[in-house]
Amino acid sequence: MVPRLRSFIGTILIIFLVIIYALVATTVATLMLATSPWWIHFLYFLISGLLWILPAMLIIKWMAGPKLKK
């Protein structure tokens, strides 16, 4: 696959990942953490704020892919 196309597809995937992940994380927080103490909120948002990086790393690794030889 052409690196340019791979980068475009990866960029679109990362945008969708961030939007969907933010919506899901906020919905879970709203439904589950409404009456929780502040430190539970802090831990949840700390962990969920860092957790999206794992799938994004896989997409970026795929985007880098094998280099085409000339």
Biopython code that builds the backbone (N, CA, C, O; Angstrom):
import numpy as np
from Bio.PDB.StructureBuilder import StructureBuilder

atoms = [
    (1, "MET", "N", (0.843, -1.174, 0.000)),
    (1, "MET", "CA", (0.000, 0.000, 0.000)),
    (1, "MET", "C", (0.891, 1.242, 0.000)),
    (1, "MET", "O", (1.933, 1.274, 0.654)),
    (2, "VAL", "N", (0.474, 2.234, -0.725)),
    (2, "VAL", "CA", (1.235, 3.476, -0.841)),
    (2, "VAL", "C", (1.270, 4.158, 0.527)),
    (2, "VAL", "O", (0.234, 4.265, 1.183)),
    (3, "PRO", "N", (2.446, 4.621, 0.972)),
    (3, "PRO", "CA", (2.556, 5.258, 2.289)),
    (3, "PRO", "C", (1.610, 6.449, 2.478)),
    (3, "PRO", "O", (1.114, 6.680, 3.580)),
    (4, "ARG", "N", (1.367, 7.189, 1.422)),
    (4, "ARG", "CA", (0.473, 8.331, 1.523)),
    (4, "ARG", "C", (-0.954, 7.904, 1.865)),
    (4, "ARG", "O", (-1.611, 8.527, 2.699)),
    (5, "LEU", "N", (-1.423, 6.850, 1.221)),
    (5, "LEU", "CA", (-2.764, 6.323, 1.487)),
    (5, "LEU", "C", (-2.833, 5.727, 2.893)),
    (5, "LEU", "O", (-3.825, 5.899, 3.600)),
    (6, "ARG", "N", (-1.786, 5.037, 3.284)),
    (6, "ARG", "CA", (-1.725, 4.454, 4.623)),
    (6, "ARG", "C", (-1.795, 5.551, 5.689)),
    (6, "ARG", "O", (-2.476, 5.386, 6.701)),
    (7, "SER", "N", (-1.104, 6.655, 5.471)),
    (7, "SER", "CA", (-1.141, 7.779, 6.409)),
    (7, "SER", "C", (-2.522, 8.416, 6.467)),
    (7, "SER", "O", (-2.995, 8.775, 7.545)),
    (8, "PHE", "N", (-3.168, 8.557, 5.324)),
    (8, "PHE", "CA", (-4.506, 9.146, 5.289)),
    (8, "PHE", "C", (-5.507, 8.272, 6.040)),
    (8, "PHE", "O", (-6.288, 8.774, 6.849)),
    (9, "ILE", "N", (-5.485, 6.968, 5.773)),
    (9, "ILE", "CA", (-6.398, 6.044, 6.446)),
    (9, "ILE", "C", (-6.120, 6.030, 7.946)),
    (9, "ILE", "O", (-7.053, 6.042, 8.749)),
    (10, "GLY", "N", (-4.856, 6.005, 8.325)),
    (10, "GLY", "CA", (-4.492, 6.012, 9.742)),
    (10, "GLY", "C", (-4.946, 7.276, 10.446)),
    (10, "GLY", "O", (-5.402, 7.220, 11.588)),
    (11, "THR", "N", (-4.828, 8.413, 9.781)),
    (11, "THR", "CA", (-5.273, 9.670, 10.365)),
    (11, "THR", "C", (-6.779, 9.663, 10.604)),
    (11, "THR", "O", (-7.246, 10.091, 11.659)),
    (12, "ILE", "N", (-7.525, 9.185, 9.636)),
    (12, "ILE", "CA", (-8.982, 9.091, 9.786)),
    (12, "ILE", "C", (-9.331, 8.134, 10.927)),
    (12, "ILE", "O", (-10.220, 8.427, 11.727)),
    (13, "LEU", "N", (-8.643, 6.998, 11.009)),
    (13, "LEU", "CA", (-8.893, 6.042, 12.087)),
    (13, "LEU", "C", (-8.608, 6.645, 13.459)),
    (13, "LEU", "O", (-9.374, 6.421, 14.396)),
    (14, "ILE", "N", (-7.529, 7.400, 13.594)),
    (14, "ILE", "CA", (-7.200, 8.022, 14.876)),
    (14, "ILE", "C", (-8.247, 9.059, 15.258)),
    (14, "ILE", "O", (-8.616, 9.158, 16.428)),
    (15, "ILE", "N", (-8.728, 9.825, 14.299)),
    (15, "ILE", "CA", (-9.772, 10.815, 14.589)),
    (15, "ILE", "C", (-11.031, 10.118, 15.095)),
    (15, "ILE", "O", (-11.615, 10.538, 16.094)),
    (16, "PHE", "N", (-11.454, 9.045, 14.402)),
    (16, "PHE", "CA", (-12.630, 8.296, 14.850)),
    (16, "PHE", "C", (-12.388, 7.657, 16.214)),
    (16, "PHE", "O", (-13.283, 7.651, 17.059)),
    (17, "LEU", "N", (-11.200, 7.124, 16.438)),
    (17, "LEU", "CA", (-10.868, 6.517, 17.716)),
    (17, "LEU", "C", (-11.016, 7.525, 18.850)),
    (17, "LEU", "O", (-11.629, 7.219, 19.873)),
    (18, "VAL", "N", (-10.469, 8.702, 18.682)),
    (18, "VAL", "CA", (-10.520, 9.714, 19.739)),
    (18, "VAL", "C", (-11.959, 10.160, 20.005)),
    (18, "VAL", "O", (-12.358, 10.300, 21.162)),
    (19, "ILE", "N", (-12.726, 10.381, 18.964)),
    (19, "ILE", "CA", (-14.112, 10.828, 19.146)),
    (19, "ILE", "C", (-14.943, 9.754, 19.856)),
    (19, "ILE", "O", (-15.643, 10.050, 20.824)),
    (20, "ILE", "N", (-14.866, 8.524, 19.379)),
    (20, "ILE", "CA", (-15.661, 7.452, 19.976)),
    (20, "ILE", "C", (-15.191, 7.149, 21.393)),
    (20, "ILE", "O", (-16.010, 6.929, 22.285)),
    (21, "TYR", "N", (-13.889, 7.136, 21.602)),
    (21, "TYR", "CA", (-13.350, 6.857, 22.933)),
    (21, "TYR", "C", (-13.779, 7.937, 23.930)),
    (21, "TYR", "O", (-14.143, 7.624, 25.063)),
    (22, "ALA", "N", (-13.737, 9.197, 23.514)),
    (22, "ALA", "CA", (-14.146, 10.282, 24.406)),
    (22, "ALA", "C", (-15.617, 10.174, 24.764)),
    (22, "ALA", "O", (-15.993, 10.379, 25.918)),
    (23, "LEU", "N", (-16.448, 9.856, 23.788)),
    (23, "LEU", "CA", (-17.879, 9.703, 24.061)),
    (23, "LEU", "C", (-18.153, 8.539, 25.020)),
    (23, "LEU", "O", (-18.944, 8.673, 25.953)),
    (24, "VAL", "N", (-17.505, 7.415, 24.789)),
    (24, "VAL", "CA", (-17.701, 6.248, 25.655)),
    (24, "VAL", "C", (-17.170, 6.526, 27.062)),
    (24, "VAL", "O", (-17.848, 6.223, 28.044)),
    (25, "ALA", "N", (-15.979, 7.090, 27.173)),
    (25, "ALA", "CA", (-15.391, 7.364, 28.488)),
    (25, "ALA", "C", (-16.237, 8.362, 29.274)),
    (25, "ALA", "O", (-16.410, 8.198, 30.482)),
    (26, "THR", "N", (-16.758, 9.379, 28.625)),
    (26, "THR", "CA", (-17.596, 10.362, 29.297)),
    (26, "THR", "C", (-18.931, 9.759, 29.705)),
    (26, "THR", "O", (-19.436, 10.056, 30.787)),
    (27, "THR", "N", (-19.505, 8.926, 28.866)),
    (27, "THR", "CA", (-20.775, 8.271, 29.201)),
    (27, "THR", "C", (-20.609, 7.344, 30.395)),
    (27, "THR", "O", (-21.436, 7.349, 31.307)),
    (28, "VAL", "N", (-19.554, 6.557, 30.394)),
    (28, "VAL", "CA", (-19.287, 5.660, 31.523)),
    (28, "VAL", "C", (-19.091, 6.474, 32.796)),
    (28, "VAL", "O", (-19.626, 6.113, 33.844)),
    (29, "ALA", "N", (-18.342, 7.553, 32.724)),
    (29, "ALA", "CA", (-18.120, 8.389, 33.899)),
    (29, "ALA", "C", (-19.420, 8.994, 34.400)),
    (29, "ALA", "O", (-19.652, 9.045, 35.608)),
    (30, "THR", "N", (-20.258, 9.446, 33.504)),
    (30, "THR", "CA", (-21.518, 10.057, 33.897)),
    (30, "THR", "C", (-22.447, 9.034, 34.563)),
    (30, "THR", "O", (-23.097, 9.342, 35.562)),
    (31, "LEU", "N", (-22.505, 7.838, 34.017)),
    (31, "LEU", "CA", (-23.410, 6.823, 34.550)),
    (31, "LEU", "C", (-22.892, 6.145, 35.818)),
    (31, "LEU", "O", (-23.674, 5.820, 36.711)),
    (32, "MET", "N", (-21.601, 5.935, 35.899)),
    (32, "MET", "CA", (-21.051, 5.141, 36.995)),
    (32, "MET", "C", (-20.467, 5.961, 38.146)),
    (32, "MET", "O", (-20.451, 5.493, 39.285)),
    (33, "LEU", "N", (-19.996, 7.156, 37.873)),
    (33, "LEU", "CA", (-19.242, 7.893, 38.886)),
    (33, "LEU", "C", (-19.987, 9.092, 39.463)),
    (33, "LEU", "O", (-19.368, 9.976, 40.055)),
    (34, "ALA", "N", (-21.281, 9.131, 39.301)),
    (34, "ALA", "CA", (-22.031, 10.317, 39.717)),
    (34, "ALA", "C", (-21.887, 10.612, 41.209)),
    (34, "ALA", "O", (-21.767, 11.776, 41.590)),
    (35, "THR", "N", (-21.897, 9.605, 42.045)),
    (35, "THR", "CA", (-21.839, 9.834, 43.493)),
    (35, "THR", "C", (-20.505, 9.400, 44.102)),
    (35, "THR", "O", (-20.399, 9.265, 45.321)),
    (36, "SER", "N", (-19.517, 9.186, 43.291)),
    (36, "SER", "CA", (-18.211, 8.744, 43.780)),
    (36, "SER", "C", (-17.408, 9.920, 44.327)),
    (36, "SER", "O", (-17.633, 11.067, 43.942)),
    (37, "PRO", "N", (-16.472, 9.629, 45.226)),
    (37, "PRO", "CA", (-15.612, 10.700, 45.744)),
    (37, "PRO", "C", (-14.660, 11.230, 44.667)),
    (37, "PRO", "O", (-14.503, 10.631, 43.603)),
    (38, "TRP", "N", (-14.039, 12.355, 44.969)),
    (38, "TRP", "CA", (-13.194, 13.047, 43.984)),
    (38, "TRP", "C", (-12.025, 12.189, 43.538)),
    (38, "TRP", "O", (-11.629, 12.257, 42.375)),
    (39, "TRP", "N", (-11.462, 11.382, 44.429)),
    (39, "TRP", "CA", (-10.275, 10.620, 44.056)),
    (39, "TRP", "C", (-10.607, 9.483, 43.090)),
    (39, "TRP", "O", (-9.754, 9.070, 42.303)),
    (40, "ILE", "N", (-11.842, 8.973, 43.143)),
    (40, "ILE", "CA", (-12.268, 7.977, 42.153)),
    (40, "ILE", "C", (-12.384, 8.633, 40.776)),
    (40, "ILE", "O", (-11.978, 8.060, 39.765)),
    (41, "HIS", "N", (-12.940, 9.835, 40.758)),
    (41, "HIS", "CA", (-13.012, 10.595, 39.497)),
    (41, "HIS", "C", (-11.614, 10.832, 38.950)),
    (41, "HIS", "O", (-11.366, 10.649, 37.759)),
    (42, "PHE", "N", (-10.702, 11.240, 39.824)),
    (42, "PHE", "CA", (-9.326, 11.508, 39.411)),
    (42, "PHE", "C", (-8.678, 10.265, 38.811)),
    (42, "PHE", "O", (-8.078, 10.332, 37.738)),
    (43, "LEU", "N", (-8.795, 9.136, 39.498)),
    (43, "LEU", "CA", (-8.200, 7.894, 38.987)),
    (43, "LEU", "C", (-8.830, 7.458, 37.677)),
    (43, "LEU", "O", (-8.134, 7.031, 36.756)),
    (44, "TYR", "N", (-10.145, 7.567, 37.598)),
    (44, "TYR", "CA", (-10.820, 7.157, 36.365)),
    (44, "TYR", "C", (-10.342, 7.991, 35.182)),
    (44, "TYR", "O", (-9.978, 7.447, 34.140)),
    (45, "PHE", "N", (-10.345, 9.305, 35.347)),
    (45, "PHE", "CA", (-9.952, 10.149, 34.223)),
    (45, "PHE", "C", (-8.452, 10.079, 33.937)),
    (45, "PHE", "O", (-8.035, 10.283, 32.796)),
    (46, "LEU", "N", (-7.644, 9.798, 34.941)),
    (46, "LEU", "CA", (-6.217, 9.590, 34.699)),
    (46, "LEU", "C", (-5.999, 8.336, 33.853)),
    (46, "LEU", "O", (-5.273, 8.363, 32.860)),
    (47, "ILE", "N", (-6.633, 7.247, 34.258)),
    (47, "ILE", "CA", (-6.458, 5.985, 33.528)),
    (47, "ILE", "C", (-7.111, 6.050, 32.150)),
    (47, "ILE", "O", (-6.503, 5.665, 31.152)),
    (48, "SER", "N", (-8.341, 6.535, 32.096)),
    (48, "SER", "CA", (-9.015, 6.587, 30.792)),
    (48, "SER", "C", (-8.379, 7.623, 29.870)),
    (48, "SER", "O", (-8.451, 7.497, 28.648)),
    (49, "GLY", "N", (-7.765, 8.633, 30.446)),
    (49, "GLY", "CA", (-7.072, 9.627, 29.626)),
    (49, "GLY", "C", (-5.802, 9.091, 28.993)),
    (49, "GLY", "O", (-5.371, 9.577, 27.947)),
    (50, "LEU", "N", (-5.207, 8.099, 29.617)),
    (50, "LEU", "CA", (-3.987, 7.495, 29.066)),
    (50, "LEU", "C", (-4.257, 6.234, 28.251)),
    (50, "LEU", "O", (-3.441, 5.844, 27.416)),
    (51, "LEU", "N", (-5.395, 5.601, 28.491)),
    (51, "LEU", "CA", (-5.684, 4.310, 27.868)),
    (51, "LEU", "C", (-5.882, 4.381, 26.354)),
    (51, "LEU", "O", (-5.611, 3.403, 25.657)),
    (52, "TRP", "N", (-6.342, 5.505, 25.837)),
    (52, "TRP", "CA", (-6.583, 5.613, 24.395)),
    (52, "TRP", "C", (-5.276, 5.575, 23.605)),
    (52, "TRP", "O", (-5.278, 5.350, 22.395)),
    (53, "ILE", "N", (-4.174, 5.794, 24.296)),
    (53, "ILE", "CA", (-2.872, 5.825, 23.614)),
    (53, "ILE", "C", (-2.510, 4.452, 23.051)),
    (53, "ILE", "O", (-1.853, 4.367, 22.013)),
    (54, "LEU", "N", (-2.929, 3.376, 23.721)),
    (54, "LEU", "CA", (-2.562, 2.031, 23.257)),
    (54, "LEU", "C", (-3.091, 1.717, 21.858)),
    (54, "LEU", "O", (-2.308, 1.312, 20.999)),
    (55, "PRO", "N", (-4.395, 1.888, 21.594)),
    (55, "PRO", "CA", (-4.836, 1.633, 20.216)),
    (55, "PRO", "C", (-4.279, 2.655, 19.227)),
    (55, "PRO", "O", (-4.052, 2.327, 18.062)),
    (56, "ALA", "N", (-4.059, 3.879, 19.675)),
    (56, "ALA", "CA", (-3.478, 4.883, 18.778)),
    (56, "ALA", "C", (-2.053, 4.491, 18.386)),
    (56, "ALA", "O", (-1.637, 4.710, 17.248)),
    (57, "MET", "N", (-1.310, 3.914, 19.325)),
    (57, "MET", "CA", (0.050, 3.462, 19.004)),
    (57, "MET", "C", (0.035, 2.368, 17.942)),
    (57, "MET", "O", (0.884, 2.346, 17.052)),
    (58, "LEU", "N", (-0.931, 1.465, 18.041)),
    (58, "LEU", "CA", (-1.026, 0.398, 17.036)),
    (58, "LEU", "C", (-1.343, 0.970, 15.659)),
    (58, "LEU", "O", (-0.799, 0.519, 14.651)),
    (59, "ILE", "N", (-2.228, 1.966, 15.622)),
    (59, "ILE", "CA", (-2.560, 2.591, 14.337)),
    (59, "ILE", "C", (-1.341, 3.309, 13.774)),
    (59, "ILE", "O", (-1.066, 3.218, 12.577)),
    (60, "ILE", "N", (-0.608, 4.021, 14.623)),
    (60, "ILE", "CA", (0.581, 4.743, 14.162)),
    (60, "ILE", "C", (1.653, 3.765, 13.684)),
    (60, "ILE", "O", (2.331, 4.016, 12.688)),
    (61, "LYS", "N", (1.801, 2.651, 14.399)),
    (61, "LYS", "CA", (2.770, 1.635, 13.964)),
    (61, "LYS", "C", (2.381, 1.078, 12.594)),
    (61, "LYS", "O", (3.240, 0.867, 11.737)),
    (62, "TRP", "N", (1.072, 0.841, 12.392)),
    (62, "TRP", "CA", (0.596, 0.367, 11.089)),
    (62, "TRP", "C", (0.842, 1.421, 10.016)),
    (62, "TRP", "O", (1.225, 1.092, 8.894)),
    (63, "MET", "N", (0.620, 2.694, 10.364)),
    (63, "MET", "CA", (0.837, 3.778, 9.399)),
    (63, "MET", "C", (2.299, 3.829, 8.950)),
    (63, "MET", "O", (2.586, 4.061, 7.776)),
    (64, "ALA", "N", (3.212, 3.612, 9.888)),
    (64, "ALA", "CA", (4.637, 3.663, 9.533)),
    (64, "ALA", "C", (4.969, 2.527, 8.580)),
    (64, "ALA", "O", (5.706, 2.720, 7.614)),
    (65, "GLY", "N", (4.427, 1.343, 8.848)),
    (65, "GLY", "CA", (4.534, 0.192, 7.946)),
    (65, "GLY", "C", (5.892, -0.019, 7.327)),
    (65, "GLY", "O", (6.840, 0.705, 7.632)),
    (66, "PRO", "N", (5.991, -0.995, 6.471)),
    (66, "PRO", "CA", (7.256, -1.227, 5.776)),
    (66, "PRO", "C", (7.502, -0.141, 4.728)),
    (66, "PRO", "O", (6.579, 0.305, 4.047)),
    (67, "LYS", "N", (8.713, 0.256, 4.620)),
    (67, "LYS", "CA", (9.082, 1.277, 3.623)),
    (67, "LYS", "C", (9.163, 0.647, 2.251)),
    (67, "LYS", "O", (9.616, -0.489, 2.106)),
    (68, "LEU", "N", (8.727, 1.377, 1.251)),
    (68, "LEU", "CA", (8.822, 0.893, -0.123)),
    (68, "LEU", "C", (10.259, 1.061, -0.615)),
    (68, "LEU", "O", (10.885, 2.094, -0.377)),
    (69, "LYS", "N", (10.770, 0.054, -1.295)),
    (69, "LYS", "CA", (12.119, 0.141, -1.843)),
    (69, "LYS", "C", (12.057, 0.752, -3.233)),
    (69, "LYS", "O", (11.141, 0.486, -4.010)),
    (70, "LYS", "N", (13.039, 1.564, -3.522)),
    (70, "LYS", "CA", (13.082, 2.225, -4.848)),
    (70, "LYS", "C", (13.914, 1.440, -5.807)),
    (70, "LYS", "O", (14.064, 1.838, -6.962)),
]
sb = StructureBuilder()
sb.init_structure("model")
sb.init_model(0)
sb.init_chain("A")
sb.init_seg("    ")
for serial, (resi, resn, name, xyz) in enumerate(atoms, 1):
    if name == "N":
        sb.init_residue(resn, " ", resi, " ")
    sb.init_atom(name, np.array(xyz, "f"), 0.0, 1.0, " ", f" {name:<3s}", serial, name[0])
structure = sb.get_structure()
